[in-house]
Amino acid sequence: MHMSNENSPKVTVIIPCYNREKFVNETIDSALSQDYPNIEVVAVDDGSTDATPVILKSYGGRIRVLEHPGRANKGQSAAINLAMRSTNGEYVAILDSDDVWEKEKIGRQVRFLEANRDCGLVYVNGFAMDEKGKRLYRLFKPGHVETNSPERLLIDCYMFVPSCSLVRRSAFETAGEFDEGLRSAQDHDMALRLAEITRFGYLDEALWYYRRHPDTQSGKHSRRRWDAGFRILDKACKRRNYSSSARRKRLAVLNFRLGQCFAEEGKFLKAGLRLALAFMLDPLRAVRVICRAEKIL
């Protein structure tokens, strides 16, 4: 990591960690290897029961390590909030403890936000990778454009606040803290709240690697994630007058995903009911999926 430059805006990198002994070294190293000069790395141990705390402490003064009182496991939202309250960087980047950055990631994003003062967040393209680090596919397709439509983000949570984004702290302060009542899908909730109060920018540069493996929160708790989606939708509609079309299409997505979860669990009656409801809520999209004109990852 380069030496700090007092003339550069300070960037706080927050890495919430829970039982990531296999990946957290690579994640932290990618944060410390950024070519941006004024950066602090803060890792929060969220009550890990594996070797994660030992690994974090092995970095000594190169990173700050925080933990909840009593080493409690409170979830990613609480871990991020703890770090936010303990830091003051002008920009904040949240890095999932199994993801990886290219060394230019933070610098490119800082330059974008410095040049585009109307934007409170900028995100980048990247690749999904498997457990061993093999590239799988590009995350955003060619031609992806940020439309700055909260309704589009409500319907399909196409971008993530963790890992791919850099956010002005002032935008986080306006949006409010992460919802600690959500133990899943808190990234979509926060992305929506940010989209409602600031503009987003997008850099079509592959500077981020999103690790897909069986132990990810989205993989282990997929039904919990989609169940949380109903609460997130309800919160969003209380904050903002989203159109009935957007609400209906989001409900279709949630029911479709829950139908997939129930099918994987062998609960075929529940799966059928959810999939039928998704079809009724958004029949045009359902037909596209059935005809394979639209791929659902």
C-alpha positions, -999 to +999 in steps of 0.1 A: +000+000+000+013+035-009+020+060+018-008+083+028-011+117+011-028+143+032-039+162+000-059+132-012-094+125+000-093+098+026-109+064+017-121+040+044-123+004+033-146-017+055-143-055+055-169-073+075-157-108+083-174-140+095-156-173+092-136-165+061-103-181+069-100-195+033-104-162+016-098-133+039-060-131+033-065-125-004-093-100+002-073-079+026-042-081+004-062-067-025-073-038-004-038-031+009-024-033-026-045-004-040-025+022-058-045+050-042-024+068-016-047+078+012-066+047+024-073+029+057-085-007+059-108-016+088-118-053+093-146-062+116-146-097+131-183-105+134-179-133+160-159-157+138-154-192+151-126-203+128-091-188+123-103-155+109-095-135+141-059-148+141-055-139+104-068-104+110-044-099+139-015-111+119-016-079+098-006-058+128-008-021+123-015-024+086-052-027+093-075-018+121-095-047+136-128-041+154-152-065+170-185-064+189-186-065+227-183-101+238-173-111+202-210-114+193-221-124+159-245-096+149-246-098+111-230-078+083-252-047+088-241-043+124-205-050+115-205-022+088-223+002+111-197-004+138-169+005+114-188+035+100-191+049+135-154+044+142-140+060+110-142+093+092-130+088+056-146+111+030-153+080+008-163+045+020-158+012+002-172-020+016-154-052+006-170-086+012-144-108+029-143-133+000-141-108-029-110-093-045-101-059-061-078-050-089-052-025-076-066+004-096-102+001-083-103+027-056-081+053-075-103+051-106-135+056-085-121+085-064-111+103-096-146+098-110-163+111-079-140+141-077-149+149-113-186+143-108-197+161-077-234+153-083-228+116-079-228+100-044-218+066-056-198+050-084-196+013-092-175-008-115-178-039-136-161-071-127-161-109-130-177-137-110-151-163-099-153-197-084-138-209-051-104-213-066-103-179-083-112-190-118-131-164-138-167-175-147-184-146-164-185-108-167-210-093-142-224-065-163-230-072-199-217-049-227-239-019-231-248-017-194-258+019-186-267+034-152-301+050-157-304+064-122-339+049-119-347+038-084-376+018-099-353-002-121-331-010-090-362-019-070-373-044-096-339-060-102-311-055-077-285-054-104-257-037-084-243-041-049-232-016-024-205-040-011-174-047-032-181-029-065-190+005-051-173+036-037-197+059-017-194+094-004-197+093+034-222+122+032-245+100+011-244+072+037-251+098+064-282+110+045-294+075+037-290+063+072-273+032+087-276-003+074-307-020+087-295-044+115-328-062+114-319-076+080-295-105+082-297-109+044-303-086+014-292-056+034-271-046+003-302-042-018-320-022+009-290+002+012-286+005-026-322+015-029-320+041-001-289+056-017-305+056-052-334+076-037-312+104-025-282+107-049-270+099-084-250+069-093-221+066-118-208+035-135-173+026-149-173-002-174-139-015-161-134-050-147-119-040-113-137-064-090-140-101-085-172-115-069-165-150-055-193-176-059-190-206-037-214-227-016-206-209+016-217-174+005-245-158+023-265-156-009-259-193-015-265-206+021-295-184+029-311-177-005-347-182+009-339-159+038-327-133+012-359-135-008-381-135+022-363-103+033-372-088-001-408-084+010-398-063+040-374-042+018-402-036-008-426-025+020-400-001+034-393+013+000-429+019-008-433+038+026-404+060+017-412+068-019-442+066-042-431+038-064-454+030-093-479+001-090-461-015-120-427-014-103-443-029-071-460-056-090-429-065-110-408-067-079-434-090-063-432-112-093-394-115-089-397-123-052-423-150-058-403-165-087-372-167-066-390-182-036-406-207-061-370-217-071-360-221-034-390-243-026-384-264-057-348-270-045-361-280-011-385-305-027-416-285-017-432-287-051-467-276-042-454-244-026-430-239-055-458-242-080-480-217-062-452-192-060-443-196-097-479-193-107-482-161-087-451-147-104-465-155-138-498-137-130-479-106-116-456-102-146-467-125-175-446-109-202-414-115-183-425-150-174-430-158-211-395-144-219-380-166-192-399-197-204-388-190-240-352-185-228-352-150-242-342-138-207-317-157-186-321-158-149-289-163-130 
